[in-house]
């Protein structure tokens, strides 16, 4: 354990250890404490560090208990609202790497209050004291608080850079309208504009944005991020900043600076920490200038399990059974942004072994999976979904993934691949699982071929999760309760319990017997950007092509009748799965209805 001799006199050890305090709070069991002490004796690793590394308690409870054990005060940074100017006492690099934030300075005593995730990090304390010639008072805080405040500081820094850029533009001869070629890459690289673009990209990566929108209007430029599927306005720039920012982005993505009359596409990569992100750039001329949309794709995307995605119960079993079959087609349907690509990536990751040749045809390749042969569609070079599929069949594949079935030719080739002994996974743009059948028939696929090849059709949406930090319980209005009960009314509780075998769904069904239903919402906090939501989870319906449904396909039955038959055979619909998520406290009914239109 590090020495406390350089800390203030009031700081020091309590009579109780951190594990004692957590035990008193019923956050640790006696067995856990015994195990911690045994590991400490055998490895020499401090117990506090073991607790933190294992994630045995929340970061907030850890910080507060640590504060009690070592008499180091705890501070909630969002409540303190630190002044960004205090960052002059520490570098941003140090703040990020060592997880520290200065939040108060007393000029009379020359004392700097420093919030730290590790307040016993004496080398950092000594460095700040020598660098800034101040006396540091360490406080303990949570990693989440540090990350949030530093992100806010970054936003304020953008404002400072905007001011600097405006001053520089006024003093230089940057001309973007007439002679774009006069602007050298060196000029833009060294200008504050370059730093603004860097901060825009870094912020997007850190908050988990999927897209960045730069939208010019008559007197201003709006910056928006798409987070958890919803666009959020982050900043408004002066209109004079728009062209320099767009020019910088064009230079980075090797696009023509002087071409503003037609849409352009480009790409480049950025690294934020250890995360490499592939950026796809699209420009579009509007009446007020070029609109820029940047899609962020992680180089090595995290592939989630089916359960992490939200698949469970009978739906999960049907998908897993379909993946075990050596041939056939698995279709994943839904609108743009519903998570189809992630679901397919999870399926491929489950199938991915050295004994199987997996090939994918995508536009674009969004999630890169080691061990899978992934091909980018390039129509300009003659590589379309159809031509790519023909080439795939000569590459001895076992599993083929088609990014999207867009036309009849691609559909026929996918069917042919399934008939000739391959497992085919593909996406299709339809609103429901049953809607995939008439869509394929409209594309010219023969009905008997559909019944012979399609194993399951998955329809999905992504709903935002309620923020766990500001989650609160409530009783919805009577009309909302009636709507929820009406959606779940067709389900037979005993049949659901038998077929689903999922505890969360069974427990949600039991809640329907209560006179009053209880739901949850996020009231909004700093952790979720005052939205009440943080993260997303999928809701699904999985249509299994049974004998009866095969007969209905041959009879060209309407999608509504196929849907009704599927529900009779145990399919839980998108709406029903969404309401289950509401009763479980994962999301809200408003969010479910927003995505199911």
N, C-alpha and C positions, 0 to 999 in steps of 0.2 A: 504494500500500500504506500502511496506517495506521502511524503511528509506534509504536515500542515503548518510547519513553523513560519512560513511566509504569508499565511493567511491572517486576516484580522483576528484579534484576540477573542472576539465573541464566537468565532467559528471553531469547531472542534468536534470530537466524538461525543455522542450521547451514550447514556448507560445501556441503551437498547441498540441491537444491530438492526440492519435493514430487514433481514429475514424475520426477526422477532416482531417488528412492526407490521410487516405484511401478514404474518401469522395472526396477529391480533385483529387485523382487519378482515380476516377470513379470505384473503386473497391467495394464500398458500396453505397447503395442508402440512400436518406434522411429518408425513412421509416425504413430502417434497423438500422440506427444510433439512431433514436428515440426509437425504440424497445430495443436497447442495453442499452441506458441510463435509460429507464424505469426499465429494469431488474436489472441494477446496483443499482438503488435507493431502490428497493424492496428486493433484496437479499444480497446486500453488496459485491457481487463478482465483482472484478475489470473487467472493460470493456475489457481490453486486454485478460484476461483469458477467457471471454465469447466468444470472437472472435476466439480464438485458439481452444476452446472446440467444437465449432460448425463447425469449418472448413470453415468459411465464405470466407477466402482468402487462397492462397497458402502459404506454410511455408516460401518461399523466400520473397514474398511480405510482409508477416507479420513481418519477421525479419528486413527488410529494413525500413518499416514504424515505427516499434518499435524503431529502431536506431535513426530515426529523432525525434520521440516524446520525448525520454529520453536522447538524446545526448550521447548514448552509441554506440561506433563504431561497424559497421558490418564487419565481416570477412568471406571470402569464403575460407574454409579450403583446398579444393583440389588445389587452386591456391597457397596457402602458402606452401604446401607439408611439413607438420611438421616432424621433426626428431623423430623417435620412442624413442630415448634416453631420450626425455623430459618427458616420462611417469614415470620417476623416482620421479617426483615431486608429482604425484598423483597415487593412486592405480588403477588398471584396473577395479576393482569392483566399485570404486567410479565414475570413468569415465563413466561406463555403466549405473549405477543407476541414477546418477545426470545429465547425458548427457553433459559432459565437456571434452575438449581436450586442453592441453597446446601446444602452437604452436611456442612460441618464448621466449627466456630468455636473459635479458641484465645483464651480470655479473657486469658491472660498477655501475648500479643503483640497482642491486639485484631485478629487476622487472620481474615477470613471466606473460606473456600474455596468458590469459585463455579464450578460446572460450566456450560460454555457451548458451544453449537453453533458460535458464532463468538467465540472468545476474544480477538480483536482488535477487538471492538466497544467501543472506549474510551468513547463517550458513556454506554453502559449501566453500565460499570464506575464511571465518575465519579459517575453518578446514585446508585448503591447506596452508594458511599463517603460522599457528602454526606448522603444520607437517613438512614443508620444510624450514621454516624460510626465507620466501621470501615475497615480496609485490606483490599482485595479481592485475593485470589490466584486468578487465572483458570486453569481447567483446561478441556481440550477433551473433549467427549463426543458421543454420537450423538443425533439428533432422536428416535429411538425410545425411548432411555433417558429422555430428558426427559419425553416424553409419558406413559410408563409410571409414572414416579415422581409426576408431577403428578396423574395419575388416582388413584394410591394415596392421595396427600395429600387429594384430594377426598373419598375414602371416609372417611378419618379425620375430615374436617371435618363430615361428616354425623353422626358420633358426637357431636361437640361440640354441634352444633345440636340433636340429640335431647335432650341434657342440659339445654340452655338452654330448649328447648320444654317439657320436663317441669316445670322450675322455674316457667315462666310460667303453665302450665296450673294449677298448684297455687295460684298467687297471683291468678288471675282467675276469672271466672264463666262460663267456656265450658261451655255445656250443649248437648249434641248429641242426647241421648235424648228429652228432653221438648219443649223449645222451640227447635228448630233455627233458627227465624226470628229469634231474638234475636241470633244471631251475624252481625255485619255483615261485609261484604266487606273493609272497611278494617281491622277487627281481624285477620282472617286474613292480609291482605296484608302487614301490618307484623309479624306474629308470626314466630318462628323456624320455625314449621310451613311457612310459605310458602317459606322458603329451603330447607328439607328437600325439599319437592316439586320445587323448581327443580333441586336437585342430583341428585335421582333421575332426572329427565328428561334433564339434561345428560349424566350418566354413560351413560345408555342410548344416546343419540345417538353419543357418542364411541366406545363399544365396539362399535357396529354392531348393537345388539340389535334384533330385530324385534318383540318383545312385552315388556311389563312386567306382572308378576303381583303384586298385593298381596292376601295371603290371611290372613284372620283366623282365629285358633284360640282356645282357651279362655284362655290366659295370654299369648299373644304374637301378633305379626303377622309373617309371612314375606314378604320381598321377593325375587323371582326375576326374572332376565332370560333371555329366550330368545336365545341367541347361536349362530349356525351350526346352527340347528334343534334345539338341545338346551337345556333349562332348567337354569340354574345359580343356586343360592342365593347371594345376595350379602350379605344382612343380615337380622337378626331385631330387630324393634322391640318395645318394651314395648306391651302391649295398649292402654294408655291413649292411645297415639299414633294408633291406627287411625282413630277417628272424625274427629279434626281433619284428618288427611291426606286422608281421603276427602272431607270437606267442602270442603277447598281445591280438590281436583280437580273436584268438582261445580260450584263457583262458576266456575272457569275454563271449563268446558264447558257452562255455562248449563243445568244440570240442577237439578231440584227438591231442595232440601236436606232437606225433611221427608218425602220419599217413599223409604221403605226396604223396602216390602213387595213390590215388583215390580221386574223388570229394567228398567234404563234405558240409553239410548244417548245419546252426546254427542260433540262434537268441538271441537278448537281447534288452533291452530298455535303452534309455538315456533321460535325462531331460535337456533342455537348456532354462533357464528362466522359464516360465510357460508352455512351450511346451514339451509334452511327445512324443517321437518318437520311433516307433518299427523298429528295424533294422533286416533285413534278410540277413544272410551271406552265400555266396557261394564261395568255393575254387575250383580251377581247376589246376591240375599239368601241367606245361608247360616245355619246354626244359631248361628254365633258372630259374625255381622255381615255386612256387604256385601263381597263379593269384587270387586275391580276388576282388569280386564285392559285394558291400553292397547296398541293396535297402532300402530306407528310407520311412517309412509309418507312418504318424501321427496317434496317438492313437484315437483321435477324429477329423477326418478330416472335414474340412469345406465343407458343402454341398452347392453348388451354385444353383441358380435358372436357369431355362432354358435360360432366356434372358442373364444372365451373361455368360453362356456357349457359346452363339452365335446363338442359335435357335431363329428364328423370322419369321414373316409373315405367309405364307401358311404352311410352314414346321412346325412351332410351333403349329399352330391350329390343324394340322393333328395328331401330337403326343399327344396333350392334349385330343383330341377327342378319340383317341385309349385308353388312360388311363382311360377314363370314362366308357368304356365298361367292363362288369363284367367278360367276358371270351375272349379268343383269345391269340394270341402271338404277342409280340412286339420284333423284332429283331434289334440289334445294331451291325453293321459290321464295319470293318476297321482293319488295321494291328496293331501289337503290339505298344503300346505307342500313340495311336490315341485318347485316352480319353474316351474309351467305358465304363470303370468302373465308371468314374465320372458321365457320362450321366445317367447310370442306378441308381446310388446312388441318383441323383437329382429326378429321376422318383419315386423311392421308398419313398423319403422324402415327395414328393407331395401327395402320397397315404397314408402315415403313419398316422393313427388315432387309437384310442382305439377300434374302432368297426371292425377293419380289422386285420386278422392274416397274417403277412408277414413273409415268410421264404426264406432265401437265401442259396445257395450252391456255395462256392467260393474257389479259389485256387490261391493266398491266400486271406484272408479277408483284403482288403486294407483300406477301409473306414468304420469305425464302426458307426452305426446309432442307437441311443437309441430308444428302442421300437420295433426293428426289430430282429427277431431270425436268427442270422447269424451262419452258420456252415462251418467249415474248412474241405476241402477234405483231406483225409488221406488214400491213396492207400495201404500203408503198413498194416494198420489196417482193410482193406477191405471196407473203405468208399470212394467209387468212385462217380462220378457224377450220374451214372446209379443207383447204390445201394442207394445213398442218396435220389434221386428222388422217388424211391419206398417207402422209409420210410416217406418222406414228405407227400405223399398222405394219410397216416394213421394219420397225425397230424392236420387234419381239417384246411388246409390252405385256404386263400382267394386269396393271391398273392404269386407266386413262382418266384424267380429269380435264374437262372442258370448261373454261371460264364462263361461257355463256352460250346457250343455243339460241342464235339470233334468226336463223332462217331454216327453210325446209331442207336445204342441202346438208347443213351441219347436223340437223336432226336425223336425217336418213343415215348419215355416216356413223353417228353415235349409236343408232339402233343396230346397224350392220356390225359395229365393233362388239356390241353386247352379244349378238347372235353367234359371233365367231369365237366365243370363248374368253371374252374380256370383261372385267368389272369396270363400268363407266360411271363416273361421278360428274354431275353437271348442274349448272344453275339455269333458272328460267324466271322471267319476270311475270309473275302472276300474283294475284292478291290472296289466293288460298291454295291449299294442297289440291283440292278437287278441280280447281280451275286450270291446272296443268294439263289435264287430259284433253279438253276441247281445244286448248291452245296448240297442242301437238297435232291433233287431227286437222286443225285449220292450216297447219304448215305442210300438210300433204302426207303425213305418216299414216300408214295403213293401220286400222284398228286391231287386227290380229297380231301385228308386230308389237304393238304397245302391250297387249296382254301377255305376250311371250317374254318381254324383256324388263319391264318396269317392276322393281321390287318394292320400293317405298317412295313416297313423295313427302318431303318435309317443307312445311311453310313456317316462317319465323318472322319475328319483329324484335327490336331492341327497345326496352323501356329503361328509363333512368331509375337508379336505386335511390331510396331515401337516405339522406346523409345521416350516418350513425352518431354524429356529434351533436346534432340538434333535433334528433328524432323525438317526437312526442305523440302520445296516445290521444285519440279523440273518438267521439261517437258521431257518425255521419248523420245527416238529415234522413228522415224516414223514407223519402222518395229515392235516395241513393241506396239505402238498405234494400228496398224493394227491387231496385234494378239489379243489384248483385244477386239477390235470391232468385230472381227470374232467370238470370243467365245460367246459374248452376242448377235450376230446378229439374231440367231433363235428366240429370245424372242420378243414377241409383246408388246411394251410399254403400250398400253391401257389395254391389258389383264393382264399384270403384276401388273399394278396399281389397277385393280379391284380385283385380287385374293390375292395379298400379303398384301395390306393395311399397309405396313411398310414404314414409311416416308424416312428412310435412303436408302432403295432400290429404291424407286421412285426418290429420288434426284440423286442417282447414275445413273439411266437410263437417266435422263435429261441431264447429263454431256456428253453423247454420241453425242448430237447434236452440241457440241462445235467443232470448227475446230481443236483446240489443246487440248488434254487431259492433265490434271494436276494430278500428283501422288506425293508421299512423300517417304522419306527415312530418316533413322537415320545416321548422319555422325559419330557417336561414341563419347562417353563421359565417365567420371568417373562413372556416375550413372548406365550405362549399361555395364560396363567393356569393352568399346570401340567396342562393337558388333553392335550397332545401334538398338538393339532389347531389349525389357524388358517385360516379361510376354507372355502369349499365349491366343488365342481365337480360337474357333472351327469354321469350315466351314462344312456345312451339305448338304445332299440330302435326301429327305424323299419320299419313294415310297409307295403310297397308293394302296392297292390291290382292284382295282375297278372290276366291272363286266367284262369289256373287258380284263383286265389283268388276271382275273381268267380263262377266256376262253383260253387265250394264254398259261397259265400254263397247262391246260388240254391237249392242243395240243403240249406240250413240246417245245414251241417256244424258240429260242436262247435268251440269256440274252440281246444281242444287240437290238433285236426287242422289248423285254419287256421294255428296257430302253427308246427306241424311243417313245413307246406308253405312258409311264409315263411322258415324257417331253411334249407331246401333251396335257396331262391332267393337266399341270401346274407345274410339278416338276422342280425346279431349281437345276441344277447339281452341283457337287462339284466344278468344274472349274468355273462355273458362279457365285456361291456364293463367291468363292475366289476372282474373279475379282471385284465383288461389294465391297468386303473388301478393295481391292487396291484403288478403286476410292474414297472410304470413308476416306482413309488415315490411316487405321488400320494396314495394312501390305504391303508387296511388292510383285510384280508379281514373282520375283525370289523365294521368300519363298513359294508362292502358288504352283509353278511348282516343287519345291523341294519335297513337301509332296505328290503331286499327280503324281505318276509314273505309 
